[in-house]
Amino acid sequence: MITEKKLFKIYVILAVYIASTAITLGALGSYLNSKILLLLHPYIFFIGFGNLSILILNRYLTNSIYPQLKINTKTKILYIINILISLVLITFAIVFKINVLKIVVALMLMASSSHALYEIFKVLSISEIWKDISARYYIFDVIFLLNAALGLFVLGLKEQFPDLSLIPFFITESTYFLGSSFPLSISTMGFIYSYSIQNNKKGIVKKFFDYWFYTFVGGVLLFLVLILMDLYLGMMISSNILILGVLIIFLIILKFLIKFYKEKFKHPTFLFLISGVSLLLLTGVFGVMNIYYLQGREYGSRLADINMWIYKSHTHAALLGWITLSFIGMIYAIYPTIQKNNSTQELQEGFKKMLSNKQLKLAFIQLFIGVSSIITIEIGFYYDNSLTLLISGLMMSSTVSFTIINLVRGKKY
């Protein structure tokens, strides 16, 4: 029988190696100028790492709030098998241009996320969920995961039946990737509220994260509408409001990090999170630049070649920086707790020193190399240097993989 401890270990190994593989494919695609690899790597990341993280890791976080929401390890193994098969099918779909396979993959992913929602709402009522700010983040990201799978389904239909006029014009691969990143962002925001400021959930901080839930979810959805309506001023205002909110989160984490490090010990999770949020701010800046250079153009237009580095830097600061670094930080917090206690309940009591001094030191070195790799990748985009992108991409891929060496093989919990 697979225990919760073993299940989470399987998740960590698969999620980390899938993310590392996606980054490697992107690096090779940039160096070889391979359209197939450049197109395949975000599909691998979001279908593999994205779905695994929301359906497995996110469920552990939800369980720490609601112990009655049991983790059915057999069901989660089926999710994992479903995702692995989906990765094989999407690879065939991209390499051999078999669009119907995208439809099949989308249906498979919709089945997993729909079942995950069924399990949640079978136990919890909407009023119960709404009372807990963290729960809103953790459960809404499953809803948006289902929405992303639906987007892939419609995209597959559009590509398989290009003359089908019922499909909206804004359904593109970029739209699907954006929609797939949203649940990962929501989950990270929930984790930041739940654990990074767990001793300061009163007053203004609690109210901020309460209102930020509506601002972030509503703001991103509103931003998509503004893009479709081509309202330049509205896009600028909404994007800057979102950047301001991220800046406030950065300051909240920074304040808590300084206090925690002074009073307790240097846990790598907080530094990974603050690095991720820093790169989310950079993502926002590049996003505003995108809006500026695309002003007056129709939806779906590409930036001029001279400015394409802005779009690439925007997407990779989000993908590699905000999402990847933040989730590695979350894994550094959750994995030792589950391996020691076979449960997430102790997370509610605050972070404890479960990593050895060597592991802590190596985690900080890993973060430094990761951030350095991402910055080098951004420079590579600016100068359009494929060799720089290859070397820095492979460095980032190795950095992500090192999580397995440091956590899974580094210590018996």
Summary of the structure (lengths in Angstrom):
residues: 413
radius of gyration: 20.4
end to end distance: 19.8
largest distance: 63.3
contacts: 1439
relative contact order: 0.11
helix: 83%
strand: 0%
